[in-house]
């Protein structure tokens, strides 16, 4: 299962403070869907203003990125440039 790490404010608002979740999924979309089933409303929040790091590589466009069985997934504040 992929190890998913959520930002503190998201975990506090939706998951009773639990930041780490083990989720069986093949891509980030499936992870978000699984989290949404467990914590209604979290899906919309994760899709707004966050980037995702999968095994150390950061993605700004991440919804369809694949994950491996033992991947580490971090939802991070999006990096804005200017």
Secondary structure, DSSP 4 states (H G I P E B T S, - for coil): -EEEE--HHHHHHHSTT--EEEE--SBHHHHHHHHHHHSTTHHHHHTSSEEEEETTEEESS-TT-B--TT-EEEEEEPPP--
